[in-house]
Amino acid sequence: MTTAANVEQILNKLEPKIKKSLYYTNPQDRQDLEQELKTKITECYYNDVFKHPPGFWEFAEQFD
């Protein structure tokens, strides 16, 4: 799979959660917020956040 296809697949899987979360926001801001969320998800993919997620203890140490 190409990188663009991987990003598209991730966005498609997260689409229901994004839509559900946007329901709780101001209707005038939904379209802009949806675009911003998708942009951030895409940035995370290209910054290897999805490829190398931290383990539980590594994640917990960030909050100590």
N, C-alpha and C positions, 0 to 999 in steps of 0.2 A: 504494500500500500504506500502511496505517496504521502508526504507530510500533510498536504492540503486535505487529502481524503481522511487522514487520521483526525485532523482538527474538526472537519465536518462531522465525522462520526461522534466525536466527543460532544459537540454542540447539539447534535440530534438527540443523544442520550440525555443531556441535561435540559433539553427544551421544556419538558413538562414541569420540572422543578423551577425553572426560570419563570415560566408563565404563572405558576401558582404563587411564587414570591412577589411577582409584580402586581398581583391582585390586591395586595395590601398597601400599595403605594398610590399616590395621587394620580388620577387618570391622565392628567396633562403631562406627567413626567414619565409615564410608562415606556413610551417608545424610545426616548433618550436613554433611560436607565437600561433597557434591554440591550441596546446597542453597546453601551458602556460595559455591561456584564460580559457580553460576547467578546468584546475587545480584550478585556482582562483575562478571560479564559484562554484566548488565543495566545496572549503574551506569556501566560504561565506555561503553556505547552512548549513554546519556543525557548523558554528559559529552563527547560528540563524539570520543572516542578512535578509534572505527572510521571516522568520517567524514573525519577529517584525520590519518591516520597520518604519523609523521615519515619523512623519507627516510633512506637508509642513513647518510649523513654526519651528519645531525641526531641520529640515534639513537646513533651512535658517539661524538659529542661529549658525550653525557650521562655517559659513563664515563671521560672524561679528567680 
